[in-house]
């Protein structure tokens, strides 16, 4: 498959015998771009790991509006909670690009946890990180301005896998609005503000990071930086 099981955080530190048991319990699946992986409220689809490609996690409101919760890249996991309690899937998952998955069913996962204390420990720590991430996102939505949240999203997208990329994100404004819980018009205004402030620069149809330090300051302080990165006016 071109990867090592123990490179997945949930399986780190597990000995060769334990990894062999995980390998035996796992199923590998390939999805074409646009293919549904599972649906919200459907029967538990088990634990999933993205091995290759991009996966969108989303929910749909009663009015039919799609809200993107996450965009997941290789070695990201999803459906972690349902895979443990066996309950319905809490959201929808779709392959944005062609994608490869590792999947372990609810029953097999519980068997592995019973026999592999390292897996159980890693899993609990992962759930704790996910919980912290949701708390942080809730705090951002409550206390941070859209420009600050946009800067934070761009920095996250551009530093994925520890690689500094010029392009802050390949997302559309509609997708960004969905992730940030706002409208495309608000995102457009915030994006123009970052361009006017010199934090981003437009080259053709693409936007690039022009001032990473300034973008980091905005993401951390909720304040638009001055040229010397001293406190400016709250947004």
C-alpha positions in Angstrom: 0.0 0.0 0.0 3.1 2.3 0.1 2.8 3.2 3.8 3.5 1.7 7.2 0.7 1.0 9.6 2.6 2.5 12.5 2.9 5.8 10.7 -0.8 6.3 11.6 -0.9 7.9 15.0 -3.5 5.5 16.4 -1.1 2.6 15.7 2.2 4.2 16.8 4.3 2.2 19.2 2.4 -1.1 18.6 4.7 -4.2 18.1 4.9 -6.2 15.0 2.5 -8.9 16.3 -0.1 -6.2 17.1 0.3 -4.5 13.8 -0.3 -7.9 12.1 -3.6 -8.3 13.9 -4.6 -4.8 12.9 -3.7 -5.5 9.3 -5.8 -8.6 9.3 -8.8 -6.8 10.7 -8.6 -3.8 8.3 -10.2 -3.4 4.9 -8.7 -1.2 2.2 -11.1 0.7 0.0 -10.7 3.0 -3.1 -13.2 5.7 -3.9 -13.5 7.8 -7.1 -13.8 11.6 -6.8 -17.4 12.5 -5.8 -18.1 9.0 -4.4 -20.0 8.8 -1.1 -18.2 7.0 1.7 -21.1 7.0 4.2 -24.1 9.0 5.2 -25.2 10.8 8.3 -27.5 8.6 10.6 -26.6 5.5 8.6 -25.5 2.3 10.2 -22.1 2.6 11.8 -19.5 2.5 9.1 -16.6 1.9 11.4 -13.2 3.6 11.9 -11.7 5.2 8.8 -8.2 6.5 8.0 -7.4 8.5 4.9 -4.4 6.9 3.2 -4.5 9.0 0.0 -6.6 11.8 -1.4 -9.0 14.4 0.1 -12.2 13.7 2.0 -15.0 16.1 3.0 -16.8 15.7 6.2 -20.1 17.6 6.2 -23.7 17.8 7.5 -26.8 19.1 5.8 -29.2 21.4 7.5 -33.0 21.0 7.5 -33.1 23.8 4.9 -30.8 21.8 2.7 -27.7 23.9 3.3 -24.4 21.9 3.3 -22.0 22.7 6.1 -18.4 21.4 5.7 -17.0 20.3 9.1 -13.5 19.2 7.9 -11.4 18.5 4.9 -9.2 15.5 5.6 -5.9 14.5 4.1 -3.7 11.4 4.4 -3.4 9.9 7.9 -6.4 11.8 9.2 -9.1 9.7 10.8 -12.8 10.0 11.0 -15.9 8.4 12.4 -13.8 7.8 15.5 -16.7 8.1 18.1 -19.3 6.0 16.2 -16.6 3.3 15.6 -16.4 2.9 19.4 -20.0 3.2 20.5 -21.5 1.5 17.4 -24.0 4.3 17.0 -25.1 5.9 13.7 -22.6 7.9 11.7 -22.7 11.5 13.0 -22.0 13.1 9.6 -21.6 12.5 5.8 -18.3 11.7 4.2 -17.5 12.0 0.5 -14.3 11.7 -1.5 -13.3 15.1 -3.0 -10.6 13.5 -5.1 -9.9 9.9 -5.8 -9.1 8.5 -2.3 -7.9 5.4 -0.5 -9.1 4.4 2.9 -8.3 2.0 5.7 -11.5 0.9 7.5 -12.0 -1.2 10.6 -15.5 -2.2 11.7 -16.9 -1.4 15.1 -16.7 -5.0 16.3 -13.2 -5.6 15.1 -12.0 -2.3 16.6 -13.3 -3.3 20.1 -11.6 -6.6 19.8 -8.3 -4.9 18.9 -8.6 -2.5 21.7 -9.1 -5.4 24.2 -6.0 -7.1 23.0 -3.8 -4.0 22.3 -3.5 -1.6 25.2 -1.4 0.7 23.1 -4.2 1.1 20.6 -6.6 1.9 23.3 -4.3 4.5 24.8 -3.6 6.1 21.4 -7.3 6.2 20.6 -8.2 7.9 23.8 -5.5 10.5 23.3 -6.8 11.1 19.8 -10.3 11.6 21.0 -9.1 14.1 23.5 -7.3 16.1 20.8 -10.5 16.1 18.7 -12.4 17.3 21.7 -9.9 20.1 22.2 -10.1 21.0 18.5 -13.9 21.3 18.7 -13.7 23.5 21.8 -11.1 25.7 20.0 -13.3 26.0 16.9 -16.3 26.9 19.1 -14.2 29.6 20.8 -13.1 30.9 17.4 -16.7 31.2 16.2 -17.7 33.0 19.4 -14.8 35.4 19.9 -12.8 35.7 16.7 -13.5 37.9 13.7 -13.9 36.4 10.3 -10.6 37.9 9.1 -8.8 36.3 12.0 -10.5 32.9 11.4 -9.7 33.2 7.7 -6.0 33.8 8.5 -6.0 30.8 10.8 -7.6 28.6 8.1 -5.1 29.7 5.5 -2.1 29.0 7.8 -3.5 25.6 8.6 -4.0 24.7 4.9 -0.6 26.1 3.8 1.5 24.3 6.5 -0.1 20.8 6.1 2.4 18.0 6.6 5.0 20.5 7.8 5.4 21.9 4.3 5.3 25.7 3.9 3.3 26.3 0.7 2.8 29.6 -1.1 -0.9 28.9 -1.8 -2.9 29.4 1.4 -5.7 27.2 0.3 -7.3 25.4 -2.7 -10.8 25.9 -1.3 -13.4 27.9 -3.0 -15.0 30.9 -1.2 -18.2 28.9 -0.8 -16.3 26.1 0.9 -14.4 28.5 3.1 -17.7 30.1 4.1 -19.1 26.7 5.0 -16.1 25.8 7.2 -16.2 29.1 9.0 -20.0 29.1 9.4 -20.6 32.3 7.5 -21.6 33.5 4.0 -19.6 33.7 0.8 -20.2 37.5 0.8 -18.6 37.9 4.2 -15.6 35.7 3.2 -15.2 37.8 0.1 -15.0 41.0 2.1 -12.6 39.5 4.6 -10.4 38.2 1.7 -10.3 41.7 0.2 -9.3 43.1 3.5 -6.3 40.7 3.8 -5.3 41.5 0.2 -5.5 45.3 0.9 -3.5 44.9 4.1 -0.7 43.2 2.1 -1.0 39.8 3.9 -2.1 38.1 0.7 -1.3 38.8 -2.9 -3.4 37.8 -6.0 -1.6 36.3 -9.0 -4.0 35.6 -11.8 -6.9 33.5 -10.4 -4.9 32.4 -7.3 -4.1 34.0 -4.0 -0.7 33.6 -2.3 0.6 34.4 1.2 2.6 37.6 1.0 3.2 38.2 4.7 3.2 35.0 6.8 4.3 36.7 10.0 1.5 39.2 9.6 -1.0 36.5 8.9 0.2 34.6 12.0 -0.2 37.8 14.1 -3.8 38.2 12.9 -4.6 34.6 13.6 -3.2 34.7 17.1 -4.3 38.2 18.2 -7.5 38.8 16.4 -5.9 42.2 15.4 -4.8 43.4 12.0 -1.0 43.9 12.2 0.8 47.1 11.4 3.7 46.9 9.1 6.1 46.3 12.0 3.7 43.7 13.6 2.7 45.9 16.4 -0.8 45.9 17.8 -3.3 47.6 15.5 -7.0 48.1 15.8 -9.2 45.1 16.6 -11.1 43.9 13.6 
